[in-house]
Amino acid sequence: MDLGLNGRRCVVTGASSGIGRAVAAALTAEGARLLLVARGEAALRDAAPEGAEVLAADVTDPAAAERIVATAQERLGGLDVLVNNAGSSANIPLGQLSEADWELQWQLNVRGPERLMAAAAPLMAEAGWGRIVNVASSSGKRSSATNVAYSVTKSAQLALSRAYAEAWAARGVLVNAVTPGPTASELWIAPGGLADQAAAARGITRAQALEAAAARTPRGQLADPPEIADVVVFLCSERAANVVGAAWSADGGAVPSIL
Ligand SMILES: NC(=O)c1ccc[n+]([C@@H]2O[C@H](COP(=O)([O-])OP(=O)(O)OC[C@H]3O[C@@H](n4cnc5c(N)ncnc54)[C@H](OP(=O)(O)O)[C@@H]3O)[C@@H](O)[C@H]2O)c1
């Protein structure tokens, strides 16, 4: 299947690791041109496929969106595809979430992606073609107790994605979300990541924590980042022409719903 992504100019946030890094690799394989964004520039450069542009930026900074879109125009000559993927989480019980924890998740999952969509969609509409994919989470469909600020703002990200989809579809800019379940990215498996945090919180081993996360999905295993990236890239493509405002589950069946 030709995805029609050859030469498309794409911005991917959170591209130095995990799902975003896999999205960058998959888009490169389709011949797309990339501007990759994350805070840590050295890791971003290490992760970037050959030929990709990189920009160190923090999507929670209110000035970042304009800077990212301006850089795409300058270095890629425009912008056809935006993947809002930057994100993070931590295992924090409900009663221990601080103002800063709530604010971080709000900025990462709602305000950051919203500012980027607001900056990118008009440019795409001018050209009559665009794709925006918001990487949300199964936790946005079924709240997870490990970080309610994450779940609540991932739900909000789905509502935001839907609102942008309805506002821009008639002008050729298609907005969708993907909702991964537990995925073996650095977020889960890096030392001190969610596996180690879950193990410490529950007094079990890291291997048991990973087994428990896998067992919560009917598939019975964590996804590999490229398995999520393939869904994201399809939604970025020409072939997803009639998919608008969807929240595509790529969660191994974790959320027990057919919607
Ligand atoms: N892994 C899962 O189980 C899972 C499940 C459902 C949804 N998701 C979602 O998938 C997305 C990617 O997660 P992942 O698992 O691939 O995580 P990851 O391996 O930890 O990668 C996160 C990426 O985001 C970047 N990032 C973090 N905060 C940022 C900020 N403020 N500004 C710019 N970049 C930032 C990180 O680089 P720097 O730290 O250098 O900035 C890194 O490149 C997130 O939105 C996450 O919520 C993940």
The ligand as a Gaussian input file, in Angstrom:
#p B3LYP/6-31G(d) Opt

LIG

0 1
 N        4.466000       3.856000      26.941000
 C        3.194000       3.669000      27.222000
 O        2.822000       2.691000      27.870000
 C        2.171000       4.651000      26.718000
 C        0.830000       4.269000      26.760000
 C       -0.139000       5.148000      26.322000
 C        0.244000       6.385000      25.826000
 N        1.539000       6.744000      25.795000
 C        1.870000       8.076000      25.300000
 O        2.776000       7.991000      24.232000
 C        3.554000       9.183000      24.170000
 C        5.014000       8.807000      24.085000
 O        5.369000       8.099000      25.257000
 P        6.555000       7.039000      25.317000
 O        6.034000       5.876000      26.065000
 O        7.167000       6.844000      23.995000
 O        7.537000       7.834000      26.307000
 P        9.120000       8.009000      26.349000
 O        9.813000       6.818000      25.810000
 O        9.413000       8.438000      27.740000
 O        9.381000       9.242000      25.346000
 C        8.857000      10.507000      25.647000
 C        9.391000      11.511000      24.641000
 O        8.776000      12.784000      24.924000
 C        9.790000      13.770000      25.133000
 N        9.254000      14.762000      26.069000
 C        8.861000      14.587000      27.340000
 N        8.450000      15.747000      27.871000
 C        8.588000      16.685000      26.896000
 C        8.348000      18.078000      26.835000
 N        7.884000      18.756000      27.900000
 N        8.604000      18.738000      25.677000
 C        9.080000      18.076000      24.589000
 N        9.323000      16.743000      24.602000
 C        9.086000      16.068000      25.743000
 C       10.996000      12.977000      25.653000
 O       12.237000      13.619000      25.436000
 P       12.852000      14.684000      26.503000
 O       12.695000      14.063000      27.848000
 O       14.271000      14.894000      26.079000
 O       12.041000      15.933000      26.330000
 C       10.888000      11.742000      24.752000
 O       11.399000      12.028000      23.459000
 C        3.192000      10.002000      25.399000
 O        2.260000      11.008000      25.061000
 C        2.548000       8.969000      26.317000
 O        1.639000       9.547000      27.205000
 C        2.523000       5.903000      26.227000

